[in-house]
Every structure is written in structure tokens, then in C-alpha cells.
Amino acid sequence: MGSGVKDRVAIITGSGQGIGAGIARTLGAAGARVVVNDLVADKVEQAEADMRATGVDVVGVTADVSVAEGAEALVAGAVDAFGRVDILVNNVGIARDKYLSKMSEEDWDDVLRVNLKSQFLCCRAVSPLMMEQGHGRIVNVSSRAWLGGSGQANYAASKGAVVSLTRTLALEMARFGVTANCVAPALVDTPLFRGLKEEVQERLAKTVPMGRVGTPEDIGNAVLFLASDESSYITGQTLYVCGGRSLGAG
Ligand SMILES: NC(=O)c1ccc[n+]([C@@H]2O[C@H](COP(=O)([O-])OP(=O)(O)OC[C@H]3O[C@@H](n4cnc5c(N)ncnc54)[C@H](O)[C@@H]3O)[C@@H](O)[C@H]2O)c1
């Protein structure tokens, strides 16, 4: 194996659109062999076709990674196609923002299942492979919101738990050459963000010290480093990729 992520096999969950698609494009452009995944088959087919058109060695697996069968089918699909898994990027995530008094148990359970349990299930499915081969990179997508956010009890708790999960994985897998780290974005230009009213988009962009929202590629570039051979001595860390928005008032 070379340097960077060249010829490494990378699974990116929820990569049919948004940040996951940006991460998949970035890793693919750097020479990784890519497994795209989504709950929605049409999105998987589109992402796969787009990446193949740019010369990336890619396969798509449609699966719900928030249930054990889906997570296991995704890892099995990657092994069938490429024989190994070097990089797992746990990117799927949903939000069901509501003030606590209005939050249903379903809002709580759905967010915790998709944002947190999916990461546990996918990590559990790949960890024996990574430990056996003595190499692996796990990158979990958390959020600046793990610091707390009004109307986001479920989302913030799930993203904080992702940080704790990652630190624990890092400890358990360090001696096997497997690292686990988080990236924590804040505002990113995705279909979700574009769906907000234009004045809301502008107001939010002004809350970022750098004066702009992030792009999926901004997140992809941070993931690329944490997924690369060169980051081998970094584990259990959370890297904010948010134009300074995690720093407080400035
Ligand atoms: N967009 C932001 O501003 C922002 C900020 C901080 C953190 N994040 C985090 O980044 C990640 C990606 O966010 P995004 O904005 O790109 O989201 P998105 O909704 O645009 O894309 C997520 C994709 O994941 C898929 N998906 C959802 N549940 C799935 C499941 N169970 N199995 C497989 N696929 C599933 C969806 O179909 C969708 O295509 C999430 O974890 C999110 O919490 C986003």
C-alpha cells in the first residue's frame, strides 16, 4: 500500500447526497476505492454513476445502516467487491429538532438510532477485519452541536455520544493499528441547508467567523487526512471543521 488513501477501500455511509457524497468524491479523487451507501437506491445509483464517470473504482450498496442486517450487508458488499475494508466513514445522520417539551419518544429514538446506533453497528461489523489486517481508519461524523443546542436535545446527545464512542474505540483498537477519530462540522451547504429560506441561510452564514458556510469538500478534506496513512499517530480526537464556529463569541 502506498501513501495517502491510494488503493485503500473506503466505505462512506449515507453518501447518496450532501456531506457523505462530498467525502466520497474527495476520497475517490485521492485514489481510494469507494463504497457508496444510502437508504435510497436511486441516490446510490446516481452517486455510483457520477463517481464512475470521473474514473473512480466504486460500488454502491443500498442498505439501512441503523439496523444490524443493513450494517453487516454493507460491510459484506465491500468485501465482496474489493476483498477488504481500510476506511469506514460513519456519516449518516438525521435531525428532528424540537424543544424538549414537544419532543416525542419517536423523535428521540429515531435520532439516536440513525446517528449513534448506526455507528456502533458499522464499527462492530468492520472492526474484526481491521484488527486482523493490522490497519484501519474509522472517521465518525459528529457535529459542533454536541456542545449543546436549543431544540436539539436528541441530536446534541447523539453527537456527544459519537465522541465518547470514538474515544472508546480508539482505546480498544490502538494496538491493532486502527485509529478512530471524529470530524465535527457546523453549517454545511447541503440540500438540507439549501431548503432553508434565503434570509435564514444568510443570517446563519454570518454566525460563522469565516463568513461562509462549509462545503461538503471542506469536510471531505479533513476526513481525507484522518483516513490517510499519514495520520497513523492520531486517535480518539475530534476535529472541528466549521470556520471557527466552535470557538464562541469573537
Ligand atoms: N449539513 C450540516 O450543516 C451538518 C452540520 C453538522 C453535522 N452534520 C452531519 O453530517 C452528516 C451528513 O449530513 P448531511 O447534511 O449531508 O445530511 P443529508 O440528509 O443531506 O444526507 C444524508 C444521507 O444519508 C442517508 N441516510 C439517512 N439515514 C440512513 C440510514 N439509516 N442508512 C443509510 N443511509 C441513510 C439519507 O438518505 C441521505 O442521502 C450527518 O451525520 C449530520 O448530522 C451536518
Ligand as a Chemical Component Dictionary entry (heavy atoms), coordinates in Angstrom:
data_LIG
# 
_chem_comp.id                   LIG 
_chem_comp.type                 NON-POLYMER 
_chem_comp.pdbx_formal_charge   0 
_chem_comp.three_letter_code    LIG 
# 
loop_
_chem_comp_atom.comp_id 
_chem_comp_atom.atom_id 
_chem_comp_atom.alt_atom_id 
_chem_comp_atom.type_symbol 
_chem_comp_atom.charge 
_chem_comp_atom.model_Cartn_x 
_chem_comp_atom.model_Cartn_y 
_chem_comp_atom.model_Cartn_z 
_chem_comp_atom.pdbx_ordinal 
LIG N1  N1  N 0  -25.429 19.735 6.975  1  
LIG C1  C1  C 0  -24.890 20.286 8.059  2  
LIG O1  O1  O 0  -24.871 21.524 8.193  3  
LIG C2  C2  C 0  -24.269 19.413 9.132  4  
LIG C3  C3  C 0  -23.608 20.027 10.213 5  
LIG C4  C4  C 0  -23.008 19.235 11.197 6  
LIG C5  C5  C 0  -23.049 17.861 11.092 7  
LIG N2  N2  N 1  -23.716 17.286 10.042 8  
LIG C6  C6  C 0  -23.734 15.819 9.980  9  
LIG O2  O2  O 0  -23.193 15.397 8.745  10 
LIG C7  C7  C 0  -23.790 14.178 8.329  11 
LIG C8  C8  C 0  -24.357 14.308 6.919  12 
LIG O3  O3  O 0  -25.284 15.385 6.900  13 
LIG P1  P1  P 0  -25.940 15.925 5.544  14 
LIG O4  O4  O 0  -26.343 17.347 5.816  15 
LIG O5  O5  O -1 -25.051 15.632 4.391  16 
LIG O6  O6  O 0  -27.264 15.057 5.508  17 
LIG P2  P2  P 0  -28.238 14.714 4.264  18 
LIG O7  O7  O 0  -29.580 14.495 4.844  19 
LIG O8  O8  O 0  -28.091 15.741 3.176  20 
LIG O9  O9  O 0  -27.649 13.327 3.710  21 
LIG C9  C9  C 0  -27.646 12.161 4.498  22 
LIG C10 C10 C 0  -27.867 10.958 3.600  23 
LIG O10 O10 O 0  -27.909 9.813  4.472  24 
LIG C11 C11 C 0  -28.963 8.954  4.042  25 
LIG N3  N3  N 0  -29.411 8.172  5.193  26 
LIG C12 C12 C 0  -30.178 8.589  6.239  27 
LIG N4  N4  N 0  -30.411 7.569  7.077  28 
LIG C13 C13 C 0  -29.770 6.487  6.576  29 
LIG C14 C14 C 0  -29.627 5.141  7.006  30 
LIG N5  N5  N 0  -30.223 4.713  8.129  31 
LIG N6  N6  N 0  -28.878 4.294  6.268  32 
LIG C15 C15 C 0  -28.276 4.716  5.120  33 
LIG N7  N7  N 0  -28.397 5.990  4.653  34 
LIG C16 C16 C 0  -29.128 6.864  5.381  35 
LIG C17 C17 C 0  -30.040 9.893  3.509  36 
LIG O11 O11 O 0  -30.911 9.210  2.593  37 
LIG C18 C18 C 0  -29.195 10.983 2.828  38 
LIG O12 O12 O 0  -28.968 10.713 1.461  39 
LIG C19 C19 C 0  -24.859 13.865 9.401  40 
LIG O13 O13 O 0  -24.323 12.973 10.364 41 
LIG C20 C20 C 0  -25.114 15.225 10.027 42 
LIG O14 O14 O 0  -25.609 15.106 11.341 43 
LIG C21 C21 C 0  -24.319 18.028 9.073  44 
# 
loop_
_chem_comp_bond.comp_id 
_chem_comp_bond.atom_id_1 
_chem_comp_bond.atom_id_2 
_chem_comp_bond.value_order 
_chem_comp_bond.pdbx_ordinal 
LIG N1  C1  SING 1  
LIG C1  O1  DOUB 2  
LIG C1  C2  SING 3  
LIG C2  C3  SING 4  
LIG C2  C21 DOUB 5  
LIG C3  C4  DOUB 6  
LIG C4  C5  SING 7  
LIG C5  N2  DOUB 8  
LIG N2  C6  SING 9  
LIG N2  C21 SING 10 
LIG C6  O2  SING 11 
LIG C6  C20 SING 12 
LIG O2  C7  SING 13 
LIG C7  C8  SING 14 
LIG C7  C19 SING 15 
LIG C8  O3  SING 16 
LIG O3  P1  SING 17 
LIG P1  O4  DOUB 18 
LIG P1  O5  SING 19 
LIG P1  O6  SING 20 
LIG O6  P2  SING 21 
LIG P2  O7  DOUB 22 
LIG P2  O8  SING 23 
LIG P2  O9  SING 24 
LIG O9  C9  SING 25 
LIG C9  C10 SING 26 
LIG C10 O10 SING 27 
LIG C10 C18 SING 28 
LIG O10 C11 SING 29 
LIG C11 N3  SING 30 
LIG C11 C17 SING 31 
LIG N3  C12 SING 32 
LIG N3  C16 SING 33 
LIG C12 N4  DOUB 34 
LIG N4  C13 SING 35 
LIG C13 C14 SING 36 
LIG C13 C16 DOUB 37 
LIG C14 N5  SING 38 
LIG C14 N6  DOUB 39 
LIG N6  C15 SING 40 
LIG C15 N7  DOUB 41 
LIG N7  C16 SING 42 
LIG C17 O11 SING 43 
LIG C17 C18 SING 44 
LIG C18 O12 SING 45 
LIG C19 O13 SING 46 
LIG C19 C20 SING 47 
LIG C20 O14 SING 48 
# 
